[in-house]
Each structure stands twice: as C-alpha cells, then as structure tokens.
Amino acid sequence: MGASIAADSSLNGNDGRYTGGITLGLPGFHGGDTAALFDGRTGRIVVQISATDNPARITMEAKIRWDGPTDLQQRILEKESFAGTTQYGLSVMPSGKLHVELRARRALTIPLMVAESTDTVALGRNACSRHL
C-alpha cells in the first residue's frame, strides 16, 4: 500500500489514511522500526467506522515522545461514537498528564468515565503508559 495508508496489523482490514502534518519514516524505538511524527495540530490517521472498532473490552497503549504542552488536549487515540462524542480516547492534557475517556452505553444513559495520571509525561523522552 502507498505511504498515505496506515496498515491495520490486526487483519480486520481497518486501514487508516494519514492526513495533515505527519512526517513518516523516522527512526522508531527499536532497531529497524520506523515511526511517524505528528505535528500536534493537524496530523492524524482516520479510520472508517467498523464493527470491529466497538469491542466489549479495550486496551489502549501508545509509545510517545512528548515535547511539551500546547494549548490543546493532544489526542493520541480517539474513537468517536458520533461526531463530537468520544467513545474512547487517550490523550495528553496541557498539564502533561495522561487522560483516558471511556463512554459505555447502558440502558438509556451513556456514562462517561475519565481517569487522569498522577504524574506528568517526561519532556523529550520516549514514554509508555503511566500510572492512572
């Protein structure tokens, strides 16, 4: 596939499309890996709606290098249930704390569960998930 496609390694066929400010082909965390650099404003990968994106259970994981705060909530991963409503998401807040959102449908209500890390993401260092 071309450089504009982010391949889905799950074999579910949920390939994404790179849009906005993204630099591809940068050195990854491990020898031989490559990484993408998102500009923090417009860079994103868009994946079309699929039934396999609505699992009964979910694990969110990301390896990031955070270069500091902006005035925006920096989304690492987000799945919207419909326009403007996050179903699940992982982001870095302007404070540097990790932020997790989960929305579960039960009966007639759609409760939103939120958790934030107690620590901040280290500046300019490669980081994995922190304690929530």
BELJONOR-V832662 format. One record per run of one state. SS is the DSSP state (A for helix, B for strand, O for the rest). FROM is the first residue (numbers start at 0). LEN is the number of residues. If there is no record, write none. Layout:
ss:SS from:FROM len:LEN
ss:SS from:FROM len:LEN
This chain:
ss:O from:0 len:4
ss:B from:4 len:2
ss:O from:6 len:9
ss:B from:15 len:4
ss:O from:19 len:2
ss:B from:21 len:6
ss:O from:27 len:6
ss:B from:33 len:5
ss:O from:38 len:5
ss:B from:43 len:4
ss:O from:47 len:3
ss:A from:50 len:3
ss:O from:53 len:10
ss:B from:63 len:3
ss:O from:66 len:7
ss:B from:73 len:9
ss:O from:82 len:2
ss:B from:84 len:8
ss:O from:92 len:4
ss:B from:96 len:10
ss:O from:106 len:2
ss:B from:108 len:12
ss:O from:120 len:2
ss:B from:122 len:1
ss:O from:123 len:2
ss:B from:125 len:2
ss:O from:127 len:5
